[in-house]
Amino acid sequence: MMTLYVLGSGSRGNCCAVESDGAALLIDAGFSAREIERRAVSAGLDLSLVVGIVLTHEHGDHACGASRLARLLRVPVLTAPGTWARLGIDRETAEHRSLSLCASVELGAFSVEACATSHDAAEPLAIVVRSSDGTSIGVAYDLGRPTSAVRYLLRNLTAIVLESNHDEVQLRTSDYPPVVQRRIAGSTGHLSNRAAAELLSELHHPGLGAVVLAHLSEHCNSAADARATVAPALRRVGFRGALHVADQDRPLAPILVVQRVGIQLGLAL
């Protein structure tokens, strides 16, 4: 089994972690190292167990704390070559382990797979982490649109952390300039609540035990709006797991992701 920690998610920072068999992986480090340490303590995550930091892309709300944390924890950074180059982390600070579409990276108790996403970054990725018992967690945000590669990577998972960034009407009626609205809603921007609901309906299978809606816009969305769009769509396809909505300012309760005889469950601890 794995435990999923969502330490915070939104436009001001994103950081998740998975823990299994006495080891942990951070997925993105979009807060300062000190803030990640504070949130980890609050959530009950022991950072001394971290064996690596996985980065989806180089934007500050996903990577600003990575260099310092990698140095403090003495762990490698797993990310795409383009992201690593754009970050400019000194090789004496951290080892780079390259993630690509055609190979998985083994690290501690984990196998990490990735695929490219459609976003305005150097080489952005969606991530899947698997444990030895078959439990699997996918993390995909800053998507723009769900490509065939993303759909393939996220199939048959135990838990999914997926972007549900904005409500389309709220975005169109927001104070954002038209150019910003077009970027957010465009193919290299962010997934709307409606698009997230459609993708999750497509990805649903009986073993999907937990869904976390992430990277919500502070100006064009709310937890209630995201849930109100996604929950009915999941019910229609028979989802019986737990639906969570990530918070920008505080960690969620740890989510225990368990595979049991023919079914996979995701329960808040």
N, C-alpha and C positions, 0 to 999 in steps of 0.2 A: 504494500500500500504506500501511498504518498500523502503528505500533508501539503496543501497549497496555502501560501500566505500572500495576501494582496495587501501590501503595505501602503498603497495609495495609487490613485490613477486619475489623470486629468491633464489639462493643458499646462499646469504648473509642476508636473512631475509624475513619473511612473516607476514603480518598482514592485516586482513580485518575487516570490521564492518558492521552491519546492524542496521538500525534505524526505529522505527515504534511507533506511538502513544506516542511520548515524552520519549521513552526509547531506549537504544542502547545496543548491545552486541558486544564485540570484539571477533573475531575468529582468534586465534593465536596471539602471542605477540613476534615475532622473531626479534625485534629490542630492543634497550635499552628503558627504560621508557621515558627518555628525548627525544629520537628520535621519538617515537610514539606520544608523545605530540606535537612535532614540525610538524609532518606530519598531525596530526589531525587538527591542526590550519590551515595548508595550504589547506586541503580538505574541511574545513567548518564543521568538526565533533566536536560536543561539548562533551568532555569526561565526563563532569559532569552528562550526561544522562546514562552513562554505568551502567548496573545492573549486569553484569557478564562477565567473560572471559572464552571462550571456547577454549580448546587446543586439537589439533589433535594428537600430540605426543610430546615427551620430547626433541627432538633434538634442539640444540641452535637456529637454524634459524627459529624455530617455537615457542620457549618458553622462550628465555633468559630474556625477560622483564616482564614475568608474575608475579613473586613474588613481585617485587617492585610495579608494577602497582596495583596488588590486594590490597596491603597494603595502597597505596596512595588513591585509589578510594573506599576502604572498601567494596569490592564486592567479591562474591564467585568465585571459579575456577571450571568449569565444564569439567571433563575429565574422562577417564577410570581409574579404580583403579590402574592398572599397571603403567600408566603414572604418576599418583599422587605419588606413592611410589618412582619411579625413580627420580622425581624432588626433593623430600625431603623438600618440603615447610613446614615450621613450622606451626602447626595448629593455633597458635596465630597470624600468619600473615594473613591467609586466610582460609575460610571455603571451604571444598571440597564437591561438588555435583557430584555424580557418574553418568556417562553415560554408558549405556549398550545397547545391541541389542534389548532387549525385552521391553523397556520402554522409554517413553518420559519424559523430565524434563520441568516443567512449570516455567518460570521466567519472571516477568514483563509482557510485551505484547507478549512474545514469548513462543513457544513450540519447544524444541530442541530434535532431534532424532539423532541416530548415528548407525554406524555399523563398524565392524572390516575391516581393509584393509591389503593388503599384502605388508609389508615394514619391514625393519630391525630395528625395534624399539620395546619398551617393550609391548605396547598394542595400536597400532595406530588406528585412527578412521577417517572415512568420516563423515561429519556433514550435517544435514538439519535443517534449522530454518524456522518455519512457524509463520505467524501472524494470528490474529483472522479473517481477511477478506479472508483467503485462499491463500494469497500470500506466496510463498515458495522459498527459496534460498538454494542450495546445494554447499558445498565446499569439494573438493576431490583432494588432491595432495599427492605426495610421495606414489603412488599407487603400483608400481611394475607391477601389472596386475589387470584388473577390474574383481573382483570376482562376483559371482551371488548375493551376499549380497549387494555389491556396486551398481550393476545394479538395484536391487530392490529398494534400498533406493533413488536413483536418478531419479526414474521414475516420470513423470507428474509434473515436477517442473516449476516455473515461470522463474527462472534464475539459471545458473550453473557456478561456478568457478571451472575449471578443469585443472589439470596439462597437459602441453604440453612441456615436458622437453627438448627433444633433437631431432635432425635430425639424423636418423640412420647412414647415410653415414658419416656425420661429426663426429659422435662418433667413428666409426670404423677407421677413418683416423686421429683422434686426437692424441695429445701427451700423453694422459692418458696411464698409464701402462695397459697391458691386464687384470690384475686382477680388476682394477678400471672400465674398460670398461664392463667387465662381470657383476660387481655389478650394475652398472647403468642400463644396459639393461636386467638384470635378473628379476625373478619373485618377488623379494623383493626390487627392485630398483625404477625406475621412468618410466613413460609413455613417449613414443616417440610421435612425431607429428602424425605419421600414426596411432598409437593406439588411440590417443585422437580423431582423426577424425572418426575412426570406432566406438568408443563408443558414441560419440555425435550423429552420424547418427542413431545409435540404439535407443538412448534416445529421439530423436526428436519427438515432437508432436505439434499440432497447437498452443498450448498455451505457448510454450517456447519462451520467449521474449528477453532474453539476455544470452549471453555466454561470459565468460571471460577466456582467455587462461593464465595460471599462471605457476610459478616456472620454467621459461625458463632458460636453461643453458647459462651462459655467454660465454662458450668456444665451445659449440656444437650446437648452435641454434641462431636464431635471430627472432625478431618480424615479419619481412617480410617472413621468411621461415615458421614459425608456421602458419601465416595467409594464406600463399600460399597453404599449405597442407590442412588446416581445412576448409577454406571458400568454395572451390569447393564441398567438400563432403557435407557440410550443404546445399548448394544451390541445390544439386541433390535430397535431401529429402524434399525440399520445405521450408526451414527455411527462415522466413521473419523478424526475429528480428535483434538485434544489436550484432555484434561480436567485442569484445574488446580484447586487449592484454595487460596484466599487465606489469608494468615497475619495475625494481629493485630499481631505485633511486628516483622515485617520484610517488606521488599518481595519480591515474586516476581521472578524473572528476566524481563527484557523479553520480550514475546510479539510476534513479527512476524506481522501479519495480512495475508495476501497473496491477491489474486484472480488466478487464472490460468485461461486458456482453459477456460471451462465449469466450473471448480471453484475453491473458495476454501479456503485453508489457514491454519491458525494454529499457528505453530511457536515454541517457546521459543528465544531467541537464545543 
